[in-house]
Amino acid sequence: MNFKKLSFQRAIQGSAKGRSKSATEAKGDTRERLAREVTWLAMLDEERSRRDDPAFAKVAELHVLDRELIDLELQEVDQQIEDICAAAA
């Protein structure tokens, strides 16, 4: 398993901190999307094994991983901004 997949799976397991209801709901939606994509990646690995083609759909996989990692980083930055604003208030 490569680093991106490991980071991706750890991100799914992250805990929700005290956020507003709408942010928590958004995080729930994100978790559902991530869970679907992890399932898709597992099926993709099975298909690669079946075809004996390690490069099968590799570009699509990398796009999914990159998009989700960027989304998670943006959520973390958003949380930090909310925490700073709350501390300043």
C-alpha positions as CSV (number, residue, x, y, z in Angstrom):
1,M,0.0,0.0,0.0
2,N,1.5,3.4,-0.9
3,F,1.7,6.5,1.2
4,K,-1.3,8.3,-0.5
5,K,-3.6,5.3,0.1
6,L,-2.5,5.1,3.8
7,S,-3.0,8.9,4.3
8,F,-6.4,8.6,2.6
9,Q,-7.5,5.8,4.9
10,R,-6.3,7.6,8.0
11,A,-8.2,10.7,6.9
12,I,-11.4,8.7,6.8
13,Q,-10.8,7.5,10.4
14,G,-10.3,11.0,11.7
15,S,-12.6,12.2,14.4
16,A,-15.0,15.1,14.2
17,K,-14.2,18.0,16.5
18,G,-16.7,20.4,17.9
19,R,-18.0,22.0,14.8
20,S,-21.3,23.5,13.8
21,K,-24.1,21.2,12.7
22,S,-23.8,22.2,9.1
23,A,-20.0,21.6,9.2
24,T,-20.6,18.2,10.9
25,E,-23.1,17.3,8.3
26,A,-20.7,18.3,5.6
27,K,-18.0,16.2,7.2
28,G,-20.4,13.2,7.3
29,D,-21.0,13.7,3.5
30,T,-17.3,13.8,3.0
31,R,-16.8,10.6,5.0
32,E,-19.5,8.9,3.0
33,R,-17.8,10.0,-0.3
34,L,-14.4,8.8,1.0
35,A,-15.9,5.5,2.1
36,R,-17.3,5.0,-1.4
37,E,-14.0,5.9,-3.0
38,V,-12.1,3.6,-0.8
39,T,-14.4,0.8,-1.9
40,W,-13.8,1.8,-5.5
41,L,-10.1,1.7,-5.0
42,A,-10.3,-1.8,-3.5
43,M,-12.3,-3.0,-6.5
44,L,-9.8,-1.4,-8.7
45,D,-7.0,-3.3,-7.0
46,E,-9.0,-6.5,-7.5
47,E,-9.5,-5.7,-11.2
48,R,-5.7,-5.0,-11.6
49,S,-5.0,-8.4,-10.0
50,R,-7.5,-10.1,-12.2
51,R,-6.1,-8.5,-15.3
52,D,-2.5,-8.9,-14.1
53,D,-2.0,-5.3,-15.1
54,P,-0.6,-3.0,-12.4
55,A,-1.0,0.1,-14.5
56,F,-4.8,-0.4,-15.2
57,A,-6.6,2.9,-14.4
58,K,-3.6,4.2,-12.5
59,V,-4.2,7.8,-13.7
60,A,-7.8,7.7,-12.5
61,E,-6.7,6.4,-9.1
62,L,-4.1,9.1,-8.7
63,H,-6.7,11.8,-9.6
64,V,-9.1,10.5,-7.0
65,L,-6.4,10.3,-4.3
66,D,-5.1,13.8,-5.1
67,R,-8.5,15.4,-5.2
68,E,-9.5,13.9,-1.8
69,L,-6.2,14.7,-0.1
70,I,-6.5,18.3,-1.3
71,D,-10.1,18.4,-0.1
72,L,-9.1,17.1,3.4
73,E,-6.2,19.7,3.6
74,L,-8.7,22.4,2.8
75,Q,-11.0,21.2,5.5
76,E,-8.2,21.2,8.0
77,V,-7.3,24.8,7.0
78,D,-11.0,25.8,7.3
79,Q,-11.1,24.3,10.8
80,Q,-7.9,26.2,11.8
81,I,-9.4,29.5,10.5
82,E,-12.6,28.8,12.5
83,D,-10.6,28.1,15.6
84,I,-8.6,31.4,15.1
85,C,-11.8,33.4,14.6
86,A,-13.4,31.8,17.7
87,A,-10.3,32.6,19.8
88,A,-10.3,36.2,18.5
89,A,-13.9,36.8,19.3
